[in-house]
Amino acid sequence: MAKKQWSNWSGMVVCEPSEIHFPTSEEEVVKIVQQAAEAKTRIRIVGTGHSFSHLVYTNDILISLDKLKGLIDVDKEKGEATVWAGTEIKELGALLFEHGLAQENLGDIDVQSIAGATATGTHGTGVAFGNIATQVIGLTLVTGTGEVLNISDTENPALFKAAQISLGVLGVIIKIKLKCLPAYNLEIKLVKSTFNETIEKLDHYNQENRNFEFYNFPYSETTQLRITNLTKKPPAKDGFKRYFNDVVMENGVFWVMCEFSKLFPTQSHKVSKLVAAGAVTTTKVNNSHKIFATVRNVRFNEMEYNVPADDYKMVIKDIKKRIEQRKYQVHFPIENRFVKGDDIWLSPAYDRDSAYIAVHMYKGMEYKRYFREMEEIFMAYGGRPHWGKMHYQTAESLETRYPKWEAFHKVRKQLDPEGIFLNDYLKRMFGEKTFLRGEK
């Protein structure tokens, strides 16, 4: 197989795998893993490449889930659906809707594969809901020895809490079983407010709405609130005005501003104020899977951290103060979301109700100083990184933040004894110093 180049969505992570495989069945995945294990060759697995970290980076074998898509089984009475792991969330939403079902909550991007989204701890917002992995009630994976395991709270239950968020180091996930809800409609209201008012009313917004999040803009007091609730209203037709707001204003005009900031980075603070001034106020009604997602055509790099919900207000105030003091050349808004705690071993929300804060930098602009100094603030409040976003942590700093870190390690070594699913990034993150044959 010819050598090919692969890159993630933002274009920052680029590698040249020696082989790229697109299996179409469980049997093909087993064969690829068995051959790699015999040859002592490493494997990484990719969904749609929407992670910003080096989770997928490899110069060895890359397995793409692109051809493992679609629904396998649906039980509408139980509200359960089994799906191939490579199914994109957008596609999954439409398929479930045909059967009168929907996922209970989603993030604001729907182009990820369901396996990639769950394996990295991707989340939406809403204090009554956990991250997307909490919807997983079973999965099937191919281990590092080529064994096929079905894992749930009743089948191989000792592995289940490790497998719900696994970073692709336990094996190749090929099937996922989800707990679903009857299909429902949502109404989202985009509202402009101020930073101080938003923080003062934060508890009210979170408790009185199904889903709440907001953006605050560097060098501005403006916030944009996204308030979402159940509705019996029918979906509104997407007309020119909706297209103009979602595509032209939120992407086209914003792209022009981003390009200007890249050419004249010292003007970023002025651009941020312009972006804030242009924040739209509108209302949308649609099927749930069409409401959660936001069109994202402007490419960027991202760091996102989970912090305890009780500390959130102090963290965001420290971030705002640091940005204004240090004058970072940034114009991207900061995203703030809120999630219920869970019991998944590698979940950033493990054992605590949480807030997620995401900082972004336009593709091609310098991000390191900004991200590293934001990370200092996150870490000072017990922050845990979103696994699919950029961070600079290693095993030494991570193991103290996850009570089940060693338990996960034991499961990883049990299912992948030779470490064929570890790349250099993951070896550093897990403190793994072993090498396969021929590695130095």
C-alpha positions as CSV (number, residue, x, y, z in Angstrom):
1,M,0.0,0.0,0.0
2,A,1.4,3.4,-1.0
3,K,2.5,5.8,1.6
4,K,0.0,8.6,2.1
5,Q,-0.1,11.9,4.0
6,W,-2.8,12.4,6.6
7,S,-3.7,15.6,8.5
8,N,-6.3,16.6,11.1
9,W,-9.1,19.1,10.5
10,S,-7.1,22.2,11.4
11,G,-4.1,21.0,9.4
12,M,-1.7,21.3,12.3
13,V,-1.2,17.6,12.8
14,V,0.4,16.0,9.7
15,C,1.9,12.5,9.4
16,E,2.7,10.0,6.7
17,P,1.5,6.5,7.7
18,S,3.2,3.6,6.1
19,E,-0.3,2.1,5.5
20,I,-3.8,3.4,5.7
21,H,-6.6,0.8,5.9
22,F,-10.3,1.3,5.4
23,P,-11.9,-1.9,6.8
24,T,-15.5,-2.6,6.0
25,S,-16.1,-5.4,8.5
26,E,-15.1,-6.8,11.9
27,E,-13.2,-9.5,10.2
28,E,-11.0,-7.1,8.3
29,V,-10.2,-5.2,11.5
30,V,-9.2,-8.4,13.2
31,K,-6.9,-9.4,10.4
32,I,-5.2,-6.0,10.3
33,V,-4.6,-6.0,14.1
34,Q,-3.3,-9.6,14.1
35,Q,-0.9,-8.9,11.3
36,A,0.4,-5.7,13.0
37,A,0.8,-7.6,16.3
38,E,2.8,-10.3,14.6
39,A,5.0,-7.8,12.9
40,K,5.4,-5.7,16.1
41,T,4.0,-2.6,14.2
42,R,2.0,0.2,15.8
43,I,-1.5,1.1,15.0
44,R,-3.6,4.3,15.4
45,I,-7.3,4.7,14.7
46,V,-9.0,7.8,13.2
47,G,-12.6,8.8,12.8
48,T,-12.9,12.1,11.0
49,G,-9.7,13.8,12.3
50,H,-11.4,16.5,14.3
51,S,-9.1,16.2,17.3
52,F,-6.5,18.9,17.8
53,S,-4.0,16.8,19.7
54,H,-1.6,14.2,18.4
55,L,-3.7,11.2,19.4
56,V,-3.8,9.9,15.8
57,Y,-0.3,10.8,14.7
58,T,1.6,7.8,13.3
59,N,4.2,6.8,10.8
60,D,3.1,3.2,11.0
61,I,-0.5,1.8,10.4
62,L,-3.5,4.1,10.4
63,I,-7.0,2.5,10.5
64,S,-9.8,4.7,9.3
65,L,-13.3,4.1,10.4
66,D,-14.7,5.8,7.3
67,K,-16.3,2.7,5.9
68,L,-17.7,1.3,9.1
69,K,-20.9,3.4,9.1
70,G,-24.6,3.1,9.6
71,L,-27.2,1.7,12.0
72,I,-26.9,-2.0,12.9
73,D,-29.9,-2.5,15.2
74,V,-32.6,-0.3,16.7
75,D,-34.9,-1.2,19.6
76,K,-37.4,1.7,19.7
77,E,-39.2,0.4,22.8
78,K,-36.1,0.2,24.8
79,G,-34.7,3.3,23.3
80,E,-31.5,1.6,22.2
81,A,-29.5,1.7,19.0
82,T,-26.3,-0.1,17.9
83,V,-24.2,1.7,15.3
84,W,-21.0,1.2,13.4
85,A,-18.2,3.2,15.1
86,G,-17.3,5.3,12.1
87,T,-20.8,6.8,11.7
88,E,-20.7,10.6,11.8
89,I,-22.8,12.3,14.4
90,K,-24.7,14.3,11.8
91,E,-25.5,11.1,9.9
92,L,-26.4,9.3,13.1
93,G,-28.9,12.0,14.1
94,A,-30.7,11.6,10.8
95,L,-30.8,7.8,11.0
96,L,-32.1,7.8,14.6
97,F,-34.7,10.4,13.7
98,E,-36.1,8.0,11.0
99,H,-36.8,5.6,13.9
100,G,-38.3,8.2,16.1
101,L,-35.2,8.4,18.4
102,A,-32.5,11.0,19.2
103,Q,-29.4,11.2,21.4
104,E,-30.1,13.0,24.7
105,N,-27.4,15.6,24.2
106,L,-24.7,16.6,21.7
107,G,-21.8,18.9,21.3
108,D,-21.7,21.9,18.9
109,I,-20.0,20.1,16.1
110,D,-21.6,17.1,14.4
111,V,-18.9,16.0,11.9
112,Q,-17.0,13.7,14.3
113,S,-17.5,9.9,14.2
114,I,-19.4,8.6,17.2
115,A,-16.4,6.5,18.2
116,G,-14.0,9.5,18.1
117,A,-16.4,11.7,19.9
118,T,-17.0,9.2,22.8
119,A,-13.4,8.0,23.0
120,T,-12.1,11.5,23.6
121,G,-14.7,12.6,26.1
122,T,-16.5,15.1,23.8
123,H,-19.4,16.8,25.4
124,G,-22.2,19.2,25.0
125,T,-23.7,21.5,27.7
126,G,-26.4,21.2,30.3
127,V,-26.0,20.6,34.0
128,A,-28.4,17.6,33.8
129,F,-26.3,15.8,31.2
130,G,-23.0,14.0,31.2
131,N,-20.6,14.0,28.2
132,I,-21.6,11.9,25.1
133,A,-19.8,8.8,26.4
134,T,-22.3,8.5,29.2
135,Q,-24.8,7.6,26.5
136,V,-22.8,4.5,25.6
137,I,-24.3,1.4,27.2
138,G,-22.1,-1.1,25.3
139,L,-19.4,-1.4,22.7
140,T,-17.4,-4.0,20.7
141,L,-13.7,-3.6,20.2
142,V,-10.8,-5.5,18.8
143,T,-7.9,-5.8,21.3
144,G,-4.2,-5.6,20.7
145,T,-4.1,-9.4,20.3
146,G,-6.9,-9.5,17.8
147,E,-9.6,-10.7,20.2
148,V,-13.1,-9.3,19.8
149,L,-14.7,-8.2,23.0
150,N,-18.3,-7.1,23.7
151,I,-18.2,-4.7,26.7
152,S,-21.0,-3.3,28.8
153,D,-22.1,-3.2,32.4
154,T,-23.3,-6.8,32.1
155,E,-20.7,-8.3,29.7
156,N,-17.0,-7.9,30.7
157,P,-18.3,-5.3,33.2
158,A,-14.8,-4.8,34.8
159,L,-13.7,-3.2,31.5
160,F,-16.7,-1.0,30.9
161,K,-15.8,2.2,32.7
162,A,-12.3,2.1,31.1
163,A,-13.7,1.5,27.6
164,Q,-16.3,4.3,27.5
165,I,-13.5,6.9,27.1
166,S,-10.4,5.0,26.0
167,L,-8.4,7.4,23.6
168,G,-8.1,4.4,21.2
169,V,-5.5,2.7,23.4
170,L,-7.6,-0.4,24.4
171,G,-8.3,-1.5,20.9
172,V,-10.2,-0.6,17.7
173,I,-13.8,0.2,18.6
174,I,-16.1,-1.1,15.8
175,K,-19.6,-1.0,17.3
176,I,-21.3,1.2,19.8
177,K,-24.6,0.7,21.6
178,L,-26.3,3.9,22.7
179,K,-29.2,4.8,25.1
180,C,-31.5,7.1,23.2
181,L,-34.6,9.3,23.8
182,P,-37.8,9.6,21.8
183,A,-37.2,12.2,19.1
184,Y,-37.7,15.8,20.3
185,N,-37.6,19.4,19.1
186,L,-35.6,22.2,20.6
187,E,-35.8,26.0,20.5
188,I,-32.5,27.9,20.8
189,K,-32.3,31.5,21.5
190,L,-29.1,33.5,20.9
191,V,-29.0,36.5,23.2
192,K,-26.5,39.3,23.7
193,S,-25.6,40.2,27.3
194,T,-22.6,41.5,29.3
195,F,-19.9,39.5,31.1
196,N,-20.9,40.7,34.6
197,E,-24.6,40.1,34.1
198,T,-23.9,36.6,32.7
199,I,-21.7,35.6,35.6
200,E,-24.2,37.0,38.1
201,K,-27.1,35.1,36.6
202,L,-25.1,31.9,35.7
203,D,-26.8,29.7,38.2
204,H,-30.2,30.8,37.1
205,Y,-29.4,30.2,33.4
206,N,-28.0,26.7,34.2
207,Q,-30.9,25.6,36.4
208,E,-33.8,27.1,34.4
209,N,-32.8,25.9,31.0
210,R,-32.2,22.5,29.4
211,N,-29.0,23.5,27.8
212,F,-27.0,26.7,28.4
213,E,-23.7,28.0,27.2
214,F,-22.1,31.3,26.4
215,Y,-19.3,32.9,24.6
216,N,-17.3,35.8,26.0
217,F,-15.1,37.9,23.7
218,P,-11.5,39.0,24.6
219,Y,-11.2,42.8,25.2
220,S,-14.9,43.2,25.3
221,E,-17.7,43.1,27.9
222,T,-20.1,41.4,25.5
223,T,-21.3,37.9,25.8
224,Q,-23.5,35.8,23.5
225,L,-25.8,33.4,25.3
226,R,-27.1,30.2,23.7
227,I,-30.2,29.1,25.6
228,T,-31.9,25.9,24.5
229,N,-35.1,24.3,25.7
230,L,-37.7,21.7,24.6
231,T,-40.5,22.9,22.4
232,K,-43.6,21.5,20.7
233,K,-43.2,24.1,18.0
234,P,-42.6,22.6,14.5
235,P,-39.2,23.0,12.9
236,A,-38.9,26.3,11.1
237,K,-37.9,26.3,7.4
238,D,-34.3,27.4,6.7
239,G,-34.7,30.5,4.6
240,F,-32.2,33.0,3.2
241,K,-32.1,34.9,6.5
242,R,-31.0,31.8,8.3
243,Y,-28.4,31.0,5.6
244,F,-27.1,34.5,5.8
245,N,-26.7,34.5,9.5
246,D,-25.2,30.9,9.8
247,V,-23.0,30.8,6.7
248,V,-22.3,34.4,5.5
249,M,-22.1,36.3,8.8
250,E,-20.8,33.6,11.2
251,N,-18.4,32.1,8.8
252,G,-17.7,34.3,5.7
253,V,-17.5,37.6,7.4
254,F,-15.7,36.1,10.4
255,W,-13.1,34.5,8.1
256,V,-12.3,37.9,6.6
257,M,-11.8,39.3,10.1
258,C,-9.6,36.3,10.9
259,E,-7.4,36.8,7.9
260,F,-7.1,40.5,8.8
261,S,-5.9,39.5,12.3
262,K,-3.4,37.0,10.8
263,L,-1.9,39.8,8.6
264,F,-2.1,42.4,11.4
265,P,-2.0,40.5,14.7
266,T,-1.5,43.7,16.8
267,Q,-5.0,44.6,15.7
268,S,-6.6,41.5,17.2
269,H,-8.1,43.3,20.2
270,K,-10.0,45.6,17.8
271,V,-11.1,42.7,15.7
272,S,-12.4,40.9,18.8
273,K,-14.5,44.0,19.7
274,L,-15.9,44.0,16.1
275,V,-16.8,40.3,16.4
276,A,-18.5,40.9,19.7
277,A,-20.5,43.8,18.2
278,G,-21.6,41.6,15.4
279,A,-22.9,38.7,17.6
280,V,-26.4,37.9,16.3
281,T,-29.6,37.7,18.3
282,T,-32.0,35.2,16.9
283,T,-34.2,32.2,17.6
284,K,-34.3,28.8,15.8
285,V,-36.6,25.7,16.2
286,N,-35.7,22.3,14.8
287,N,-35.2,18.6,15.5
288,S,-32.7,18.2,18.3
289,H,-29.9,16.9,16.2
290,K,-30.1,19.9,13.9
291,I,-30.1,22.4,16.7
292,F,-27.0,21.4,18.7
293,A,-24.5,21.7,15.9
294,T,-23.0,24.9,14.6
295,V,-21.6,25.4,11.1
296,R,-17.8,25.7,11.5
297,N,-16.0,26.6,8.2
298,V,-13.3,28.8,9.8
299,R,-10.5,26.6,10.9
300,F,-8.6,27.1,14.2
301,N,-6.7,25.3,16.9
302,E,-8.2,24.7,20.3
303,M,-7.4,24.1,23.9
304,E,-10.2,23.1,26.3
305,Y,-10.1,22.3,30.0
306,N,-12.6,20.9,32.5
307,V,-12.6,22.7,35.9
308,P,-14.8,22.0,38.9
309,A,-18.2,23.7,38.5
310,D,-17.7,25.4,42.0
311,D,-14.5,27.0,40.8
312,Y,-15.7,28.1,37.4
313,K,-16.5,31.8,38.2
314,M,-13.0,32.4,39.6
315,V,-11.4,30.6,36.7
316,I,-13.2,32.7,34.0
317,K,-12.5,35.9,35.8
318,D,-8.8,35.0,36.1
319,I,-8.8,34.3,32.4
320,K,-10.4,37.6,31.5
321,K,-8.0,39.5,33.7
322,R,-4.9,37.7,32.3
323,I,-5.9,38.4,28.7
324,E,-6.4,42.1,29.4
325,Q,-3.1,42.2,31.3
326,R,-0.9,40.2,28.8
327,K,-2.4,41.6,25.6
328,Y,-2.5,38.3,23.7
329,Q,-3.0,38.6,20.0
330,V,-6.3,36.8,20.0
331,H,-9.8,37.6,18.6
332,F,-11.6,34.2,18.9
333,P,-14.4,34.1,21.5
334,I,-14.0,31.8,24.6
335,E,-16.6,29.1,24.8
336,N,-18.1,28.2,28.2
337,R,-20.2,25.0,28.8
338,F,-21.5,23.1,31.8
339,V,-21.7,19.3,32.4
340,K,-22.9,16.8,35.0
341,G,-20.3,14.7,36.7
342,D,-19.9,11.0,35.8
343,D,-18.1,7.8,36.8
344,I,-16.1,7.1,33.6
345,W,-12.4,6.5,34.6
346,L,-10.8,8.9,32.1
347,S,-13.6,11.4,31.9
348,P,-12.5,14.9,32.7
349,A,-15.8,15.2,34.5
350,Y,-15.1,12.1,36.7
351,D,-16.6,12.5,40.1
352,R,-17.4,16.2,39.8
353,D,-20.0,18.5,38.2
354,S,-17.9,20.5,35.8
355,A,-17.5,23.5,33.6
356,Y,-15.5,23.4,30.3
357,I,-13.7,26.4,29.0
358,A,-12.3,26.4,25.4
359,V,-9.8,28.9,24.0
360,H,-9.2,29.1,20.3
361,M,-6.6,30.6,17.9
362,Y,-7.1,31.1,14.2
363,K,-5.2,28.6,12.0
364,G,-1.8,30.1,11.1
365,M,-1.6,32.5,14.1
366,E,0.8,32.0,17.0
367,Y,-1.0,30.2,19.8
368,K,1.7,28.7,22.1
369,R,2.1,31.6,24.6
370,Y,-1.7,32.1,24.9
371,F,-2.5,28.4,25.3
372,R,0.3,27.7,27.8
373,E,-0.6,30.6,30.0
374,M,-4.3,29.7,29.9
375,E,-3.3,26.2,30.8
376,E,-1.5,27.6,33.9
377,I,-4.7,29.0,35.1
378,F,-6.7,25.8,34.4
379,M,-4.1,23.6,36.2
380,A,-4.2,25.9,39.2
381,Y,-7.9,25.0,39.7
382,G,-7.5,21.3,39.3
383,G,-8.1,21.4,35.5
384,R,-8.3,18.3,33.4
385,P,-7.7,18.6,29.6
386,H,-10.2,17.6,27.0
387,W,-8.5,14.6,25.4
388,G,-9.3,15.7,21.8
389,K,-7.9,19.2,22.3
390,M,-4.4,20.6,22.7
391,H,-2.6,20.4,26.1
392,Y,0.9,20.1,27.4
393,Q,0.5,17.5,30.2
394,T,2.4,14.3,30.8
395,A,1.9,11.2,33.0
396,E,3.4,13.0,36.0
397,S,0.8,15.7,36.0
398,L,-2.1,13.7,34.8
399,E,-2.0,10.7,37.2
400,T,-2.7,12.9,40.2
401,R,-5.9,14.3,38.6
402,Y,-7.6,11.0,37.8
403,P,-8.4,8.7,40.7
404,K,-8.7,5.7,38.4
405,W,-5.5,6.4,36.4
406,E,-3.7,3.3,37.5
407,A,-6.9,1.2,37.2
408,F,-7.1,2.3,33.5
409,H,-3.4,1.5,33.0
410,K,-4.0,-2.1,34.2
411,V,-6.9,-2.5,31.7
412,R,-4.8,-1.0,28.9
413,K,-2.0,-3.5,29.5
414,Q,-4.4,-6.3,29.8
415,L,-6.1,-5.6,26.4
416,D,-2.9,-4.4,24.6
417,P,0.0,-6.1,26.3
418,E,2.5,-5.2,23.6
419,G,1.4,-1.5,23.4
420,I,0.7,-1.6,19.6
421,F,-1.9,1.2,20.0
422,L,0.5,3.7,21.6
423,N,2.2,6.4,19.6
424,D,5.0,8.6,21.0
425,Y,2.4,11.2,22.2
426,L,0.5,8.6,24.1
427,K,3.6,6.9,25.5
428,R,4.6,10.3,27.0
429,M,1.1,10.9,28.3
430,F,0.9,7.5,30.0
431,G,4.6,7.3,31.1
432,E,5.2,4.2,29.0
433,K,8.8,3.6,28.3
434,T,8.6,0.2,26.5
435,F,9.4,-0.1,22.8
436,L,8.4,-2.5,20.1
437,R,11.0,-4.5,18.2
438,G,13.2,-2.2,16.0
439,E,12.3,1.0,17.9
440,K,14.9,3.1,19.7
